[in-house]
Amino acid sequence: MPKPDMPPGALTLLILRVLQSGSLHGYAIAQRIHLLSSEVLAVEEGSLYPALQKMLLKGWVTAEWGISETSRKVRFYRLTAAGRKQLQAEISNYDRVTEAIQAILRTA
């Protein structure tokens, strides 16, 4: 069965939520999303790193170089206070949109 596309805007929400647990490098972020979604969602490098760069520019995450568990030099991303605030806004918006879609599915 083909993998479903990630809904628009969901990647930012998922990255912020995964980083709420602590700092991770890019590959670990993608793997965590994949595993937590029961392997339904796959995050491609071509989407992940541009999203992380935008979050860096907006001040939602910080990044610092470190060494991964496989001894590679990687950037570890960490959620900032502004990122925590944005996460709450993203969750609220997601909940509002999901409720609206569910209402249509129930009544249409």
N, C-alpha and C positions, 0 to 999 in steps of 0.2 A: 504494500500500500504506500503511495507517495506521501511524503511529509507535508503537512499543511503549512501554508504560509503564515508567518507571524502577523497578527493584526497591526495596522499602522499605529505607531506610537507606543506599542507594547514593549519594545526593546528597552527604551529608557526606563520605564517602570520596573522591568525585570532586573536590569542591571543595578538600579538604585536599591531595590529590595534585597538582592543577593549581597550587595556590599554592606547592608545594614548589620550583617553578622560579623564583619571584620574585613580587613584588607585582603585583596586577592589580585593575582596577575591576570592578564587578559584571557589566556587559555583556561585558567581555572574558573573564571567567570562563565565562559561558554560551557564548560563541562558541568558546572553546578546547575545552570539553567536546564541543560539537557537532562541531567539526572533527576532533578526535582520535578520536571514535567513528565516523568515516566518515559523519557526518551522520545517524546512527541515533538518537542521544539528543538530545532538545531539553529545555533547562532553561527553565521559565517563570519570569517575574519573581515571580509569586505564590508560588513555591516557593523560589527562590534567595535573595531578601532576608530572609525569615524564618529560613532556615537560616543565613545569614551573621550575623544578629542573635544567634541562639542560640550560635554559635561565638564571637562577641565576648564574650557574657556568661560563657561557660565559660573564656575566656582562651586559646582555641586560635588566634585571629587578633587582630590589631590593625588599626585603620583610621585613615587620615589623609586629609584633603582635599587634592586636587591638581587639575591641569588635564589632561584627556584629550588624545589626539592630534587630536581634533576641536574643541579649545579649549572644552570644557565643564567645569564644576566637578563633580568626581566623587570618590567615596571609593575610595581604594586600600586593598586588604586585603593583609595580610602574615601569614604563618605565624609563630607564636611557638614557643619551645622546647616548651611544653606541647602545641601543635598538632602538632609533629613526633612527639612521643611518642604522641599520640592517633592520628595517621596510621598508625604502626606497629601499634597495637592494632587499628585498623579493618582493615588489610590482613590481619593474622593471623586475625581473626574471619571475614573474607570468604573467605580460603583454606580455613578449616576447614568452613564451610558449603558452599562450592562442592564440596569433596571429598566431603562427605556426600551431596550431591545426585547427584554423578556416580556414587557407589557404588550408590545406589538405581537410577539409570537403567541401569547395567550389569547389575545382578543381578535386578531385579524381573521 
